[in-house]
Amino acid sequence: MEKKLPLREMSIHDIYLESQDVVTYKIPVYQRNYAWEEDQILALVKDVYDSWQKNPTAPYYIGTLVTYKRNDREYEVIDGQQRLTTIYLVIKALDIKEVRNRLTYSARSTSTSTIKRLDEGLVLGDESDSGIRNGYKYANKALDAIVLSDEREGFKEYFLRYVKLIHYDVPKDVNLNHYFEVMNSRGEQLEKHEIVKSMLGQYLNKQQLATFCRVWEACSEMNVYIQQIFPDKIVFGSNMQDFCIRDFWEIPQQDETEGKETIMNLLRNPVTKADTSCKVDQNDRFQSIIDFPNFLLIVLKVTMMKTSAFDYKAFKLDDKELLIEFKNTLDSMLPEQKPNFVRDFAFNLLKARYLLDNYVIHHTLSDKELSGDNPWKLQYYKFENRKGYPVNLSTDDKVQEEMVHLLSMFEVAFTPKQRKNYLVYTMMYLFDDYMASKDKYLGFLQRLADMYFYHVYLNAERLSERNLPKPNSFDEALLENGALNNKGIDCGRIDYKAVFESIYQPGRADIPLFVFNYTDYMIWKKYADTLRGRNSKKGSEERNEFFELLGCSDFELDTFSSFYFSRTRKSLEHYYPQAKAGANNSLSEEEINCFGNFAMISAESNSSGSNWDPKTKLDHYCDGKSNPVSVASLKFQIMMQKCNDNNIAMLNGELNREHGMEWNAEDMKVHQQKMLDIIIIKGKV
């Protein structure tokens, strides 16, 4: 008989307003005081409001509530008391009177009396709990700032009916004292992915569960090669560099005692200290581009993509949705299908970790970025002569360099751990073709970049009013019937220059980061295809032609050979400053708000010199004191070089302009056309 999961989806109305009998949620004394700050409450209200505006009947999930049911009318809150209290404060700020269920605090009379005064509509004085009093004030302030008065009723209805938590009720046979011993020994509260592990593990027998748990625990450590955490030659071959198994059954099966790591067994068995005898050397560690909960969602999407009934457009790559996506997946299956699904998922999780670590970039452990020292690595793990070490994925240095640039271009454009659609598509390709040549993998990445640029960022129907991709835009552009599509890019039939200029119009500053990254990649690609490795001398015909294409004089090739995509360059720079445009100035705001005047630099560099004129910026950024990585966008380097060319011409009497106009509207127009000539592909791809 199938076990019933101790999970249920509950709306705010379910928690606080709807109950046959009055239910009490009791915050135990060991929980910390209420401590949400103004920015946290403001962010919650804003997120709920945005979700309501986007779709007034779509649920918005705000996390988990973990309780222990003391009796039919009392739940002890184990995890989630901060959000449970915040919800109550928002309810009170919305002036909702019909609250049936109670929120109380064990051995904390001030907190309890403060909640009671709110229940009774009384003013909170200095004698009340300061955290709760401030939280109530912040909730009112947030609602006043975000929700218009004539929207209150609609927002209130959405908040009560469609804002939801996942309620996890710890089973009766769990010793709560031991639960807290476990939580304290781990130094953290119950994680969503641990609940997911429990959800999945219940469908396996003891030996399968042991194998599943070993895979899960190994894959959850994201900052080291999977081969180092799961060093099994049956799985990874004699040199630990291959993936040799075909399904779950070929994973070396573990002893049943290894199944203790599931949540329920974790809670029921004695606490033991973690084994630290197999530590990985610090030098072997790296920064993964994704965390474990969001990685689980990517693996789930890739796994389900092969099923005909899967609605991949409705799937959310956001760890806030982790529990609900796994619950929806399990709910969509017949009971007899679930064990096979869990085994398939475990196998895919292990394979996906191998592919992520060995075929996708990661960042060095240090956050420090130095000029000429690319922190992005694309290396597979190899064990040879009793030593393990990383090796570049491709033996062809040119192929290796371009793959690193393409993958880091995506990663810098989509840095948040959530919604990494490009990683889903890359995993889909690798699951089927990772053993193909590295040239073919490079071709896939090139095509993926082109598809993003042309089919999303140059498709007005897939962009919002602010030119950000709409929900599902990437899936609509990249997928067809659950598989990567083969749509071409017809630059002969479609005038993509005109499309670009109609979407990214003068006078607006809403050009996405990906467009700038793609531009830098295409500039670098032009260098790589024409000059890389040729030892061309300055003044040679081929170098003159290259810099003529860029629209500036020769500024050496080191900038191109040492270029990489930095995580710091995310701030939109107006090279000709906004502060010096507009009424009574030489240039209008419409003239300076254009692709030809924009570049990406670090926020620190931008804030320090945003109001300087172009020549002052040129002198500052090129004085040797500024971090060159912060301003080393190739597009920006070209703009500064053109400014320098104009300055020299002005000094030599060859160009008649007033001081401060070394970079003007005409330069912006010419530069924009030069860039479009480089990034718009000729012909059909």
N, C-alpha and C positions, 0 to 999 in steps of 0.2 A: 504494500500500500504506500502511495506517495506521501512523503512527509509534508506537513503544512509549514510553510516558512513563517517565522515569527516577525514578519514584516508586513506593514500595511501603509498605504498612501492615505494621508490625512490632510484635509483642508484646514485653514484657520477656523472656519466655522465648526468643523468636526471637533477640533481640540478645545475650543473655549465656549462655544454657544450651543452645541447640539449634544444633549445627553438626557436619557430618561431619569437618571439619578445624578446628583451633583458629584462631580469627580474632582479630586484635589491632586494637583501636581505639586509635590513637596520637594523643595530644594534642600538637600541635606547639609549639615554643618561643615562637612569637609570641602564643599564647593566654594570657590572664591567668590568675593562680592561681585555684584553686577558692575561691569567696567567698560561697556561700549562707549566710545567717544563720538563726538559730533559727526566726524567724517564717515564713520562706519554706518551710523543711522541714516545719514544723508544718502550714502551710496545704496543702501537697501531700498529706501523709498524711491530713489531715482530708477533703480533697476526694475522694480515692480511697475512703476509708472510707464517706463519704456516698453515693457512686455505687454502691458494693457493697451497702449497705443498701437502697438504692432499687430496684436491679435487679441481681442477682448474675451475670447473663449479658450485661449491656449494656456495650459498650466505653467506656473512658474515655481520651480523647486528651489527651496532655500536651505536644504541640508537635511540632517538627520536628527532625530530625537531618540535617545536611548533611555529606556526606563526599566524599573523593576516593579512589578505589580505586587504591592503589599497586601492589598485586598481588592474587592470589586470596586471600591470607590477611591482608592489612593494609589498613585504612582510615584515612586521615588525616582527623581530625575538623576540619571547617572552621567549623561552627556547631552549637551544642547541647552543648558539652562540660560546661557547668555542670549541665544536667539529666541528662546521661549519667553524670556522677560521682555526682550525688545518687541516681539509681536504684541504682547499684552500692552505695552506702552503706546504702540501705534494704534491699537484698538481704542484705547482711552483718548488719545489725541484726535481720533476720528469721531469721538463722541458717540460710540456704540454702547447702548445701554443694556442690551440683552445678554450680558456675560453671565452664564450659568455656572461654569466650572471655575475653580479657585486656584490661585497661585499663592503658595505659602512657603515660609522658610523655617526650617528646624532650628531652634535655639538662637534665632536672630529676630528678636522682637521688634527692633527698629525697622527692619526691612519689611516684616509682616504688617506692621501698623501703617507703613507708607503705602503699601499696596491696598490696604483696607481703606485708607483715606481717599485713594483714587477711585475705589469702588463706590464710595459714598459721594463722590464729586466734591470733596473738600480741598481746600488750598493746602499745598505742601510747604510747610514752614521750615525753619532752620533745624528743627528737631528731627526732621525726616531723614531717611537714608539719602545721602548726597548723590550717590551714583544713580539711584532710581530717579531722584528729583531732577538731576541734570538730564538723564535720558529722556524723561517725559518732556522737558523743555526742548531738547534737540528734536524730538519727534514732531512736536508742534511746529517748530521752526522749519523743518524739512518739508512738511506738508504745505505750509504757507508759501514756501519758495517754489515748489514744483507743481502742486495740484491747484488748478484754478478753482475758484469758489463754485462755479457752475459744473465742475467736473467731480465734485466731492462724492456725490451719490454713486456715480458710475465707478469711481475708483474704489469706494468702500465695498461695493458689491464684488468687484474683481478681487480685492484683497481677501475678503472672507471666503469666496467660493473657489478661486483658482490659484491662490498662493498655497503651496503644499509642502509638507515635510514627509520624509519616510520615517515612520515610527517603528523602531526595533525594540521589542519587549524581551528582555533577557529571560530565558526559560526558568521555571521554578527549580529545576534540579541543579542549578548553578549556585555554588556557595558564594554569596556576595562578598564576604570578607576576603575570600580568595581572589575574586574578581579584582578588587582594589589592590590586592597584593601584586597581582599580575600587572595591572596598569601602572602602579608605582615603580615596579622593577623595570618596566620598559620606558618610564618617563614620558608617557604620552597616552592620550585617550584612544578609544577604538576608532580605527580608520575605516573609511568607506570600502576600500579595497579588501579589508579583512572580512567585512560583511559579505562582499561578493564571493570571496573564497569559500565562506561557509555556505552560501547559497548554492554554489556549484558542487562543492565537495559532497553534499548529502546524496548525490545520485551515483556515487561510486562505492564499490566494495572496499574493504579495508586495505588490500594490497594496492589497488588502483589509487586509492586516496593517498597512500604513502608516496607513490610515484608523482601524483599530481602536486602534492605539497612540496616535494623536493624541487620540481620544476618551478613552481610559483615562487618559492623563497629565493631561488637562484636568480630568477628573472627580475625580482623586485629590487635588486641592488643594481642601480642603473649607471653607476659611474666607474665601472670596470668591465673588461671583456667577459662575456658569458663563459668563454672557455676556461677562464681562471676560476670562476665560481662553481662551474659544473664541469670539472676536468675529466670527461669520460671519452675514451678513445672509440668506444662503440658509436657514440654520437658524432664526434668531431674528427675521427680518423687518427692515425698514428702521429701526425704532426699537428693535430688540433686545429687545422685550418679549413676543413671541409665540413659539410653537413651530410651525414651518411645514412640517416634513417628516413623512413617513408611514412610512418604513422606512430600513433601513441604506443602500440604494442612493441615497437622496436626500441623504445626508451628502456634502458635497464630498469627492471622492476625492483622496487625497494621493499625492504622488510616492513611488515605491517606496523611495527613500532615507530616507523618514521612518520606516521600519520598524525602525530600529536600536535602538529602545528596548526590544525584547523582551529577556528575560534572556540568551538565548544570543548574540544580536547584541551586546548590551551587553558581554558578556564577551569577544567576539572582535574588537571594533573598538577603535581607539585611544581613550584617555580624553580628553574635551574638556571645557572649562569650561562651566558652564551659562550660557546667554544671560540677562543681567540687564537687557536694554534695554527690556523691556516690564513693568516693575515696576508693581504695583497700589498706588495710594496707600494708606497706612496707615489713613486714615479710612474707606476702603471695606471694610475687613476686619471680620469678626465671628467669634463663637464658634459653630461649627456644633453642633447637638444630637447629632451622631453622627460617628464616625470612618469612614474609608474602608473598612476590612475589614468592619465590621458593616453598612455601607451596601451593600456588594456582596452580602451575604447577603439583605438586604431585597429588592434588585432581583432576585436569583435566585429568591426565593420568589414574588414577584409574577409573574415570567416563567413559572415552572413551574405556577402556579396554574391556568392555562388548559389544562393537559394533563390528560387524564382519569386517567392512571396515577399522578399525583403524590400521594404520601402527605404532605400538608401537616402532619399532626399529628406525624409523626416528624421533621420538619425542625427543626434547632436554630439559633436566632438568636444565635449566640455565636461570636465570631471564633476561639475555640479550635478550632472545628469547621470553619473556613473551607475548608481543603484537602479534608477528607473529604466535605463537602457538594458541592463542585464535582466531586470525583472520582466520587462516587456518581451525580451527575447525568449525567456523561459516560458512565459505565459502563452506565447504563440505556438508552442510545441505540444504534441501529445506526450503523455508520461513515458511511453516506451522510446521516444526519440531523445529524451534528455540525457541519458548516460552517454550515448554516442556523441551528442553535441559537446558535452563536457570533455570527453577524451579528445575530440578533434580540436577543441579550443586549446587544451593544454599543449598538444603537439604544435599547433600554429603559434602559440605564445613562445615556445622554445625556438622555433624556426625564425620567427620574426625578430627575436632578440639577437640571434646569430646574424641575421641580415642587417639589423640596425647597427650593430657594433662593427661589422666587418665591411659593409657596403655603403654606409651613410656616414657623413662627417660627424665629428664631435669636436669640442673646443678644449684646448689645453686647460689644465686645472687652474692656472693663474688667469685672473681677469685682466692683467696688464697686457696692453697691446703695443708693440714696438714697431717702428718703421722697418719694413723689409723682412719681418719675422712673422710669417703667417701663422696665426694660432689655430687655424682650422686644419684638422687632420682627417685623411681618408685612408685608413690603413686596416689591414686584416691581421689577426693574431696568429702567430706561428710558433710551434715548439720544436726546437732542434738543438741537438748536442746538450741536452739537459737544461736548456734555457728557453724561456718564452720571450718573445719580443714582437713589436708591431712592424709590419712591412707595407710599403706603399701598395695600394690596390692594383695599380697598373705599372708595368715595367717601362712603358712609354711615358717619359716625363711630360710630353706635351698633352697627352690624353689625361694623365693624372692631374696636371695643373688646371685644365679646363673643367674637369669633373668637380674639383674642389671649388672653383669659382661659381659654378652653377648651383651646387648644393648650398654653399654659403650665401649666395645671392637670395635664394628662397628663405633660408633661415633668418637672415637679417631683416627681411621684409615681414616675416611672420614669426617673430621671436616668442610671443606668449606660448605657454605650453598647450593651451587649448586651440582647437580649430586648425590644426596643421593638416589641411587638406592635401597639400603637396606631398606630405609624407605617406598619406593613404595611397595615392597614385603610384608613388615610388615603390611602396611595399607590394602593391598589386603587380607591378612589373617584375620585381625581384622574385616574388613567390614562384613565378612561372619561368623566368629567364635569367636568374642570377648566374647560371653557369655559362651563359653566352659570352661572347668576347666583350672586352672592356670598350672597344669601339662601338659596339651595339648599345651598351649601357650609356655611353656618352651621347649617342644619337637620340636615345630616349629622353635624356635630360635636356638636350637642346630643343627637342620637339615640345617637351612639357613647358619650357620657358616661353616658347613662341605661342603655344596655345593659351597660356595665361595672358600674354600681352594682347594678342589679336582677338581671341574669342571671349575674353572677359573685360580687360581694360580698354579695348577699342570696340566695345559693344554697349552702346548707351542703354539698351534694354536690360542689361545685367548690372547696371550701376545705379546707385541711389542718387538723390539730388546733389549730394556732396561728393559724388563720384567714388563712393566706396562700394565694393561688391555686395549685391543683395544676397540674402540667404539663399543657398543652393546654387548660386551662380557658377561656382567652380564645378560642382557635380553636373550641372546642365551642360557645361562646356566640354568637360573631359570624359564623361561617362555616357554609355549608351547600352541599355539593357543589362546593366550591372557589369559591363566590361569597359576597358579603356577604348575610346572610339578612334577612328582613323580619318577624321575630318581634315581636309587640307586647308591651306591658307592661300587664298587666291588674290595675290597683290596685283595681278594683271587686270582683273575684272573690277576690283574694288579699289577706290582711291583712298588708301589708308591715311595719307597725309591730311586729306580733307576731313576724314573721320576724326583724326586726332585733334585737329584744330576746332572742330565743331563741339567736341566733348570738353576739351581743356581750353576754354575760351579766355581771351585777354580780360583782365579785370577780376579774375578769380584765382584763389590760391589753394584750390582743392585738387591737387595732383597727388595721387597716392605714392607712397614710398617705393612700391614695386616698380613703378614706371621709371623712377630715377635709378634704381638698381639695375634694371634691364638695360637702361641707357649706358651705364658704366660698363656692364658686361659686353655690350655690343661694340663700344669704343675699344675695350681691351681686346676683343675678338678681332677687330680690324687690325690692331697692332700685331696680334699673334699670327694672323694669316699673311701679313705682308712683310713684317720686319723681325719677328722673334727668331733669334739664333742666327741671323744673317750677318752680324757684325757690320752693319751699314754705317758708313762714315757720315758725319754731319755735312750737309751740303750736297750729298749724293742725290741722284735723280729720284730714287725710290723713297728716300726720307723726305725730300721736298714735296713729293706727291702726297705722302701720308699726312704731313702737317697742313698741306693745302686743303685736304679733305676735312681736317679738324677746324680749319679757319683761323689759324694762328701761326706764329713762328716756331721754330724748333726749340723745345725746352728739354732736350735729352730724353733718353729712353728708360732711365732708371725708374721714373715714375710709373711706367707701364710694367716693367719686369718685376717690380717689388709690390705692385698693387695687390690688395686683398679687401674683402668686404668686412668693414669694422662694425661691431655692434653699437659703437658710439655715434655713428653718423645717421641721426634720425631727426634732426631739427631742420626745418625748411629755412634756408637762407635767401633773403633778397639781396643779391649782390649790390645793386643800386638800392639804397635803403628806403624803407617806407617813410621814415621820418622826414625825408627830403623830397617827397613827392606830394602832389596835390595842388590845391589853390596857391597861387603866388610862388610856385616853384617851377623849375625847368621842365620836369616830367610829371605827367598825370599818374594817378594811382592805377588807372587802367593800363597804361604803358608799362609800368614796372611789375604789375602782377601778371606775369606770363612765363611760360616754360623757359624762354630764353634768358630770363633773369633769375631763375631759381636754381638752387643746388642744395644738396644735403651735407650738413656738417654736424659736429657734435653740439649738443645743447649748451655746453659750457662755452665753446668758442662763439656760438651765435649770440648768447646773452652778453658777452663781454664786448662785442663790437658791432652790434646790430645797427647802430645809428651812424657808423663811420661811412665816409664816402668811399667809392671803390678803390681809389689809389691808396688811401690810408689802410684799408683792409689788406690790400696787396702787400704793402710794406710790413704790416704786422704779421701776417701769416707766413711770410717768406723771410722773416728776420732770424730764423734759426732757433728761436726760443719757443715758439708755438709747437705743440705736438703735431707733427706732420700727418699722423694717422687721422686726427680729428678733422682735418681739412683736405684729405687726400682723395676726395671724390675726383674721378678723372674729368667729369664734366666741369667741375669747379676749377680744376687746374687749367683747363682750356680757356675758361672765361677770364681767369686772372692773367694768363699769358697774353690774351688779346688786349686786356687793359694795359699791360706793360708795353706791348707793341705800340699802342696809341700814345702812351705817355712819352715814349722815346721819339715818336714822330712829332709830337707837339713841341718837345724840347728842341728838335732839329729844325723846326719851322716848316715841317712837311704836312702838318695837320693843324688847322685853325679851330681850336676849341678852348673854351674857358676852363680854368682850373676846377676840378671836381667832376668834369664830364669826360674823363678818360674812358668811361664806359657809359654809352648812351642808348637811347631807344633803338637807333638804327643797328647798333652792335647786337642788341638783344634779338632783333628780327633776323639778322644774318646768322647769328649763332643758333637760333632755333631751327632754321632751315637746314643748317649744316648737320645738326643732331638728327633731325628727321631723315635726312638723306642716309645717315649711317644706320639708324635703328629700323627703318621701314624696309622690309625685304623686297627685293625686285623679283617679279615672276611668281610662280606658284610653288608652294612647299607642301 
